[in-house]
Amino acid sequence: MDQGQPREPNPAAAPAPGEPDRGLVAEPAQPATPGMPGAVPTGSSCPSCGQPVDPAAWYCEACGGPLLPTAAPAAPATPSGDVSAQTRRLGSRASQVIACPACGGTVGADGYCQTCGAKAPSLRDHFAVAPGPWVGGVCDRGIQHHRNEDAMALWAEGTRAVLVVCDGVSTSIDSDVAAMAAAGRACDVLTARSSSVVAGEQGEDAAMAQALVEAVAEANRAVIATTAADSTNAASATFAAAVVVGDRVHFANLGDSRVYFLGETAHQLLSLDDSMAQAFIAEGMPREEAEALPRAHAITKWLGRDSVDTVPRTGVLQVTEPGWLVVCTDGLWNYASTPDELAAQLPTGTDPLAVAQHLTTWANGQGGHDNVTVALARVPAPAAPGSPGTLGAAPTEEDKEQPQHG
């Protein structure tokens, strides 16, 4: 999504540029000792000069005369909850990222790669999850954005999987929160629904299509519930999801995050963008020209409090050959929009996490103008005994123009 005007972190809580993060330790105050010579009980004014004084003060602000406070100092304000990521506990790791996303080396306790020296990003700025040997994804801040406003949530069990990707609209407030809330809630809904569907049963396609519609509705409620009700620029995000049940892929999207299937011989873009570029493409403009327009990424449908339509497009694909199911944000497809272009960037190998990291690194190498999220599943799933279902999502640091957004 296009970059808006970011809210800057509190400069008082941030270290100087280039300085490694450190825990903040305040020097304890050294108040005057009660009963010290010359100290006079504090009233509403200083007994020496007559100027107004704070009842909790030990010294007069005007003349410096000693006082004895008659009231306790005010309790410190409770933090708002938006604690600066620059402040951390003494003795804790500077970054919880262990493997360097730049070179794959080991990140030391100081937050720097021991191989290439690169500073590791925060867990929110770069995370990777692999809930199964055939499912994995990477979510990355990119090069030019000041924070990661993308999100993903993945689940896999046996030959079933759920992949959800959301892209926070940068011109809206708290879009990073919106994307994370939406992805997590939708994944929960789809995990529960896909687990109850019997592959090949009559009505499976209709049931999964309805589940995708419900997942988007729940994701929208999650965005509204976790962002400010009185915001003058309501948080918003795109949505793209795919559910694998055996050799069938059910998918849905809202906005311009996409779903592709890149088979061994056939490459397909399954989703259809809700964007100004897609509107021009529908009128006959070549894709390359439409996607280069100044307002190409202005979206016409989105998740958020001010959305007027949150019903997604849905579809189903019968997989007839092995291939990669790709759910991604425009941070990737900006540089390889057509299915053939994207397929050309796939490396050899069948490890989804390695492939996702390769595509992320490639996108950043093209300029990294946006956040990059790539979620992958190798479909059909490799024949192997099913393992307990696991859920993958972003870890925490502790463990408008109508009708467009752009």
C-alpha positions in Angstrom: 0.0 0.0 0.0 1.1 3.6 -0.6 3.0 5.2 2.2 1.1 7.8 4.3 2.4 10.1 7.0 3.7 7.8 9.8 3.3 8.6 13.4 6.8 9.1 14.8 8.0 7.3 17.9 8.6 9.2 21.1 12.1 10.7 20.6 12.7 10.7 24.4 12.4 6.9 24.4 14.7 6.3 21.4 18.5 6.0 21.4 20.6 8.3 19.3 21.0 7.2 15.6 23.5 4.4 15.3 23.5 3.7 19.0 22.5 0.1 20.0 19.3 -0.3 22.0 19.8 -0.3 25.8 17.6 -0.6 28.8 16.9 2.8 30.3 18.0 3.2 34.0 17.1 6.3 35.8 19.3 7.7 38.5 17.4 7.8 41.8 16.4 11.2 43.1 18.3 12.5 46.1 15.7 14.5 48.1 16.8 16.6 51.1 16.7 14.9 54.4 13.7 15.7 56.6 14.8 18.0 59.5 17.8 19.4 57.6 18.9 22.8 58.8 16.7 25.7 57.5 14.0 23.4 56.2 10.5 24.9 56.8 7.2 23.0 56.5 5.6 23.7 53.1 2.3 25.5 52.9 0.9 27.2 49.8 3.8 29.7 49.6 7.5 29.8 50.5 8.0 31.2 54.0 11.3 32.8 52.8 10.2 34.7 49.6 6.4 34.2 49.6 6.3 32.7 46.1 3.8 29.8 45.5 5.3 26.4 46.0 4.3 22.8 45.3 3.2 21.1 48.6 5.4 18.1 47.6 8.5 20.2 46.9 11.7 20.0 48.9 13.1 23.3 47.6 11.5 26.6 46.5 11.6 27.1 42.7 12.0 30.9 43.2 14.6 31.3 45.9 16.0 27.8 46.4 15.2 27.8 50.1 14.7 24.4 51.8 11.2 23.2 52.5 9.5 20.3 54.2 6.8 18.8 51.9 3.3 18.4 53.4 2.0 16.2 50.5 3.3 13.0 48.8 4.6 13.4 45.2 2.1 12.6 42.5 2.2 9.0 41.2 3.9 8.6 37.8 1.5 8.4 34.9 0.6 5.0 33.7 2.1 4.1 30.3 -0.4 4.2 27.5 0.5 0.8 26.4 2.2 1.9 23.2 5.6 1.4 24.8 8.6 2.3 22.6 10.2 -0.7 21.0 13.5 1.1 21.6 13.3 0.5 25.4 14.0 -3.0 26.7 14.9 -4.8 29.9 18.6 -4.8 30.9 20.1 -8.1 30.1 17.5 -9.1 27.4 18.4 -9.8 23.8 18.4 -6.7 21.6 16.5 -8.7 19.0 14.5 -12.0 19.3 15.3 -12.7 15.6 17.9 -15.6 15.7 18.6 -16.1 12.0 19.8 -13.1 9.9 17.2 -12.5 7.1 20.0 -10.9 5.0 22.5 -13.8 4.9 21.1 -16.6 7.1 23.9 -16.2 9.7 23.4 -16.2 13.5 22.2 -13.1 15.2 24.0 -12.4 18.5 22.5 -11.2 21.8 23.5 -7.7 20.8 21.0 -7.8 17.9 23.7 -7.9 15.1 24.5 -10.7 12.7 27.7 -12.4 13.6 28.4 -13.2 9.9 27.5 -10.0 7.9 27.1 -7.5 10.7 23.6 -6.4 9.7 21.3 -5.2 12.5 18.5 -7.7 13.0 14.9 -6.4 12.6 12.3 -6.6 15.3 10.0 -9.6 15.3 7.2 -7.5 13.9 9.4 -6.2 11.1 10.4 -9.7 9.9 9.0 -13.0 10.8 8.8 -16.4 9.2 6.5 -19.4 10.1 6.2 -22.9 8.9 3.3 -24.8 10.4 4.0 -27.8 8.2 6.7 -29.2 6.0 4.7 -28.1 2.9 3.5 -24.8 4.2 5.5 -21.7 5.2 5.7 -17.9 4.8 7.7 -14.8 5.4 6.5 -11.3 6.3 9.0 -8.5 6.0 9.1 -4.7 6.4 10.9 -4.2 3.1 13.5 -1.5 2.5 11.7 1.8 2.3 8.8 1.6 4.8 9.4 2.7 8.4 7.4 -0.3 9.8 5.8 -3.5 8.7 2.1 -3.1 8.1 1.6 -6.5 6.5 0.5 -9.6 8.4 -0.1 -13.3 7.8 -1.4 -16.3 9.7 -0.9 -19.9 8.6 -2.2 -23.3 9.7 -1.6 -26.8 8.5 -2.6 -30.4 9.4 -2.3 -33.4 7.3 -3.3 -32.4 3.7 -5.2 -29.3 4.9 -3.9 -25.8 5.2 -5.1 -22.2 5.7 -3.1 -19.2 4.4 -4.2 -15.7 5.2 -2.4 -12.5 4.2 -3.4 -8.9 5.0 -1.8 -5.6 3.9 -2.5 -2.6 6.1 -3.3 0.5 4.1 -0.4 2.9 4.9 -2.5 6.0 4.5 -4.8 4.9 7.4 -4.0 5.1 11.1 -3.0 1.9 13.0 -3.0 -0.2 9.8 -0.4 -2.5 11.2 -2.7 -3.4 14.1 -5.6 -3.8 11.7 -3.8 -6.2 9.4 -2.6 -8.4 12.4 -6.0 -8.6 13.9 -7.7 -9.4 10.6 -5.2 -12.2 9.6 -5.3 -13.9 13.0 -9.1 -13.9 13.3 -9.7 -15.1 9.8 -7.3 -17.9 10.2 -9.1 -19.1 13.3 -12.4 -19.1 11.5 -11.1 -20.9 8.5 -9.1 -23.5 10.5 -12.3 -24.5 12.4 -14.4 -24.7 9.2 -11.9 -26.5 7.1 -11.3 -29.1 9.8 -15.0 -30.1 9.6 -15.2 -30.4 5.8 -14.9 -33.8 4.3 -12.9 -33.8 1.2 -15.0 -34.6 -1.8 -18.3 -34.4 0.0 -21.3 -32.9 -1.9 -21.6 -29.2 -1.1 -18.0 -28.8 0.0 -17.4 -26.0 -2.4 -20.4 -24.0 -1.3 -19.5 -24.6 2.4 -16.0 -23.3 2.0 -17.1 -20.3 0.0 -19.5 -19.4 2.8 -16.7 -20.0 5.3 -14.5 -17.5 3.4 -17.3 -14.9 3.4 -17.7 -15.4 7.2 -14.0 -15.2 7.8 -13.8 -11.9 6.0 -16.8 -10.6 8.1 -15.0 -11.7 11.3 -11.8 -10.2 10.2 -13.6 -6.9 9.6 -15.1 -7.1 13.1 -11.6 -7.7 14.5 -10.2 -4.6 12.8 -13.0 -2.5 14.2 -12.6 -3.9 17.7 -8.9 -3.3 17.9 -8.6 0.2 16.4 -9.9 3.6 17.5 -13.6 4.3 17.2 -13.0 8.0 16.9 -10.3 7.9 14.3 -10.5 10.5 11.6 -8.8 8.1 9.2 -10.0 4.6 10.1 -7.6 1.7 10.1 -8.0 -0.5 7.0 -6.4 -3.5 5.3 -6.6 -5.8 2.3 -7.4 -9.5 2.6 -6.4 -12.6 0.7 -6.8 -16.2 1.8 -6.6 -19.7 0.5 -7.8 -23.0 2.1 -6.3 -26.3 0.9 -8.5 -29.4 1.3 -6.7 -32.3 -0.3 -6.3 -31.4 -4.0 -8.8 -28.5 -4.0 -7.9 -24.9 -3.3 -10.6 -22.5 -2.1 -9.7 -18.8 -2.2 -11.0 -15.3 -1.6 -9.7 -11.7 -1.7 -10.7 -8.2 -0.9 -8.4 -5.4 -2.1 -5.2 -6.1 -4.1 -3.5 -8.8 -2.2 -3.4 -11.9 -4.5 -3.6 -15.7 -4.8 -1.7 -17.5 -7.5 -1.2 -21.1 -8.4 2.1 -21.8 -10.1 2.0 -25.4 -11.4 4.7 -27.3 -13.2 3.2 -26.4 -16.6 0.3 -23.9 -16.0 0.6 -20.6 -14.1 -2.6 -18.9 -12.9 -3.7 -15.7 -11.1 -6.7 -16.9 -9.2 -7.8 -13.7 -7.5 -9.1 -10.5 -9.0 -8.0 -7.2 -7.6 -10.4 -4.6 -6.2 -8.4 -1.7 -7.5 -8.3 1.2 -10.0 -5.8 -0.7 -12.1 -8.1 -3.7 -12.4 -11.0 -1.4 -13.4 -8.9 -0.1 -16.3 -7.8 -3.6 -17.2 -11.5 -4.6 -17.4 -12.0 -1.7 -19.8 -9.3 -3.1 -22.1 -6.1 -1.4 -21.0 -3.1 -3.6 -21.0 -2.1 -4.8 -17.5 1.4 -3.4 -17.7 0.0 0.1 -18.6 -2.8 0.0 -16.0 -0.5 -1.1 -13.2 1.8 1.8 -13.9 -0.8 4.5 -13.5 -0.4 7.0 -10.6 -3.5 5.7 -8.8 -3.1 2.0 -9.8 -3.0 0.8 -6.2 -6.0 2.8 -5.0 -8.3 0.0 -3.8 -12.1 0.0 -4.1 -12.8 -2.6 -1.3 -11.1 -3.1 2.0 -11.5 -4.1 5.6 -12.2 -1.4 8.1 -14.7 0.8 10.0 -15.4 2.9 6.9 -15.8 0.0 4.4 -19.1 -0.2 2.6 -18.6 -3.6 1.1 -16.7 -6.5 2.8 -18.1 -9.4 0.7 -15.1 -11.0 -1.0 -14.8 -12.7 -4.3 -14.5 -16.4 -3.8 -13.4 -19.3 -6.0 -12.2 -22.9 -6.1 -9.4 -24.6 -8.1 -9.1 -28.3 -8.7 -5.4 -29.0 -8.7 -4.3 -31.3 -11.5 -0.6 -31.0 -11.2 1.9 -30.3 -8.4 2.7 -26.6 -7.9 3.0 -23.7 -5.5 0.0 -22.0 -4.0 1.1 -18.4 -3.4 -0.8 -15.8 -1.3 1.0 -12.5 -1.3 0.9 -8.7 -0.9 1.7 -6.2 -3.6 5.1 -5.8 -2.1 6.0 -9.0 -4.1 3.8 -8.8 -7.2 4.7 -5.2 -7.8 7.8 -6.6 -9.4 6.3 -9.7 -11.0 2.6 -9.2 -11.6 1.8 -11.9 -14.2 1.8 -15.5 -13.2 4.6 -16.3 -15.7 6.7 -13.4 -14.3 6.3 -14.6 -10.7 6.9 -18.3 -11.7 10.2 -17.2 -13.3 11.4 -16.1 -9.9 10.8 -19.4 -8.1 14.0 -21.2 -7.0 14.4 -24.9 -7.2 13.6 -26.9 -4.2 10.4 -27.8 -2.2 11.0 -26.1 1.1 8.3 -23.5 1.4 10.2 -21.4 3.9 13.3 -21.3 1.8 11.2 -20.4 -1.3 9.3 -17.6 0.6 12.6 -16.1 1.9 14.1 -16.2 -1.6 11.1 -14.4 -3.1 11.2 -11.8 -0.2 14.9 -11.2 -0.7 14.4 -10.9 -4.4 11.6 -8.3 -3.9 13.8 -6.3 -1.6 16.6 -6.5 -4.2 14.2 -4.8 -6.7 13.9 -1.8 -4.3 11.7 -3.1 -1.5 9.4 -0.1 -1.9 6.6 -1.8 0.1 6.2 -4.4 2.9 6.6 -7.9 1.5 4.6 -11.0 2.5 4.7 -14.4 0.8 2.8 -17.4 2.1 3.3 -20.7 0.2 1.9 -24.2 0.2 3.1 -27.1 -2.0 -0.1 -28.5 -3.5 -1.1 -31.3 -3.5 0.5 -31.8 -0.1 3.3 -34.4 0.0 2.0 -37.8 1.0 2.9 -38.2 4.7 1.3 -39.1 7.9 -0.7 -36.2 9.3 0.8 -34.3 12.2 -1.0 -32.3 14.9 -2.3 -29.0 13.5 -0.1 -26.0 14.2 -0.8 -22.3 13.8 1.7 -19.8 12.6 1.4 -16.0 13.1 3.5 -13.0 14.0 5.1 -13.3 17.4 5.0 -10.3 19.8 8.1 -8.4 21.0 7.7 -10.0 24.4 8.2 -13.9 23.6 -9.8 8.9 2.5 -10.9 9.2 -0.6 -14.3 7.5 -1.2 -14.6 5.0 -2.6 -10.9 4.4 -2.7 -8.0 3.7 -0.4 -4.5 3.8 -1.6 
